[in-house]
């Protein structure tokens, strides 16, 4: 039995969960509404503030999907109740970020500025304080979409191992390498 799959999902106050006849789980809460299609072979029960997923058999495929679908539904419940937040830091001389509505403008040492139009579900905020690295704060109720947007932003200038310049998550540790002078005697 999947340890993750068999764990019940607690539904917090203010969140409603509906399961349609074709196994589409819809979760509605104060932060928004999300839906996810689940394999129709799985049985989803909503009873006394808990969601329980049960698999039809112990096939390898069913065991693999059991924990996956439980995690997806749990991420939706957490997303619509509390939401998700990611903070990214721009490390480098002259690196800047500016957010205007749903458009993020980045200056990353290229000869031109980069403009990224973000989905409506993602809220963006850019902070720049004196003598500190600029921050990009992203918030959303959809964990998968937020991760995808963060990966896209990070791919524009990944942190490099020699000076540590680039876009990184706050708290992320970059493995540093010594330069070519370290090996010379």
C-alpha positions in Angstrom: 0.0 0.0 0.0 1.3 3.4 -0.9 2.1 5.3 2.3 1.3 8.7 0.6 -1.7 7.4 -1.2 -3.5 5.9 1.7 -3.2 9.0 3.9 -6.5 11.0 4.1 -6.5 14.6 3.0 -8.0 16.9 5.6 -10.3 19.6 4.2 -9.8 23.0 6.0 -12.7 25.3 6.8 -13.9 27.4 3.9 -12.9 24.8 1.3 -15.4 22.8 -0.7 -14.6 19.7 -2.7 -16.7 18.2 -5.5 -16.1 15.0 -7.4 -18.0 14.7 -10.7 -19.1 11.4 -12.2 -16.1 11.3 -14.6 -13.6 11.6 -11.7 -12.8 15.3 -12.0 -12.0 16.7 -8.6 -12.9 20.4 -8.2 -11.6 22.3 -5.1 -12.9 25.8 -4.3 -11.6 28.0 -1.5 -10.9 31.6 -0.6 -7.8 31.8 -2.9 -9.4 30.4 -6.0 -10.8 27.3 -7.7 -8.8 24.4 -9.2 -9.7 21.1 -10.9 -7.9 17.9 -11.7 -8.9 14.9 -13.7 -8.2 11.6 -11.9 -8.0 8.2 -13.5 -11.6 6.9 -13.5 -10.6 3.6 -12.1 -9.7 5.2 -8.7 -12.4 5.7 -6.1 -12.6 9.1 -4.5 -14.7 9.6 -1.4 -15.4 12.9 0.5 -16.6 12.1 4.0 -16.5 14.1 7.3 -13.9 16.7 6.2 -11.5 14.2 4.6 -10.8 13.0 1.1 -9.8 9.4 0.7 -8.4 7.9 -2.5 -8.5 4.1 -3.0 -6.9 2.2 -5.9 -8.7 -0.6 -7.7 -5.8 -3.1 -7.6 -2.2 -3.6 -6.7 -1.0 -3.3 -10.3 2.3 -1.5 -10.7 0.6 1.3 -12.6 -2.1 1.8 -10.0 0.4 1.8 -7.1 2.4 4.5 -8.9 -0.6 6.6 -9.6 -2.1 6.3 -6.1 0.4 8.5 -4.4 0.5 10.9 -7.4 -3.2 11.6 -7.5 -3.3 12.0 -3.7 -0.4 14.5 -3.8 -2.1 16.5 -6.7 -5.4 16.7 -4.8 -3.6 17.7 -1.6 -1.7 20.4 -3.4 -5.0 21.8 -4.7 -6.5 21.9 -1.2 -3.5 23.7 0.2 -3.3 26.0 -2.8 -6.9 27.3 -2.5 -6.8 27.6 1.3 -3.3 29.1 2.0 -1.7 29.5 -1.5 1.9 29.1 -2.5 4.7 31.6 -2.5 8.2 31.6 -4.1 10.9 34.2 -3.7 13.7 34.6 -6.2 16.9 36.6 -5.8 18.9 38.3 -8.6 22.6 38.1 -7.8 24.8 40.3 -10.1 26.0 43.8 -10.7 23.3 45.8 -12.5 20.7 43.0 -12.3 17.2 44.6 -11.8 13.6 43.5 -11.8 10.5 45.6 -12.3 6.9 44.4 -12.2 4.1 46.3 -13.9 0.8 44.4 -13.7 1.4 40.9 -15.1 4.6 41.9 -17.0 7.9 41.3 -15.4 10.9 43.3 -16.8 14.3 41.9 -16.1 17.8 43.5 -16.7 20.2 40.6 -16.5 23.4 41.9 -18.1 22.3 41.4 -21.7 22.3 44.3 -24.2 18.5 44.4 -23.9 15.8 44.1 -21.2 13.7 40.9 -21.0 9.9 41.1 -20.7 7.9 38.2 -19.4 4.1 38.1 -19.5 2.9 36.1 -16.6 -0.4 34.1 -16.4 -3.3 35.8 -14.6 -3.2 33.2 -11.8 0.3 34.3 -10.7 0.7 37.5 -8.7 4.1 39.1 -9.0 5.9 41.7 -6.9 9.5 43.0 -7.4 11.4 44.5 -4.5 14.7 46.5 -4.7 16.4 47.8 -1.6 19.6 49.6 -1.4 22.7 47.4 -0.8 20.6 44.2 -1.2 19.9 41.9 -4.2 16.6 42.5 -6.0 13.8 40.1 -5.1 11.0 38.7 -7.2 8.1 37.4 -5.2 5.6 35.1 -6.9 2.3 33.9 -5.4 -0.3 31.5 -6.8 -2.9 28.9 -5.7 -1.6 26.5 -8.4 1.6 24.9 -7.3 2.5 23.4 -10.7 1.9 26.6 -12.6 4.0 28.6 -10.0 6.9 26.1 -10.3 6.7 26.3 -14.1 6.9 30.1 -14.1 9.8 30.1 -11.6 11.7 27.6 -13.8 11.1 29.8 -16.8 12.4 32.9 -15.0 15.4 31.0 -13.6 16.3 29.6 -17.0 17.0 33.1 -18.3 20.2 33.3 -16.2 21.0 30.3 -14.1 23.4 30.8 -11.1 26.9 30.0 -12.3 29.4 28.3 -9.9 32.3 30.6 -10.1 30.9 34.0 -8.9 27.4 32.9 -8.0 25.8 35.4 -10.4 22.3 34.6 -11.8 18.7 34.1 -10.6 18.3 31.8 -7.6 15.7 31.0 -5.1 16.0 32.7 -1.7 17.8 30.2 0.6 19.2 28.1 -2.2 22.8 27.1 -1.8 25.0 27.3 -4.9 28.0 25.0 -5.0 30.9 27.2 -5.7 34.1 26.2 -7.6 37.5 27.8 -7.3 38.8 29.4 -10.5 41.8 28.3 -12.5 44.2 30.1 -10.2 43.6 27.6 -7.4 45.3 24.8 -9.2 48.5 26.7 -10.2 51.6 26.5 -8.0 
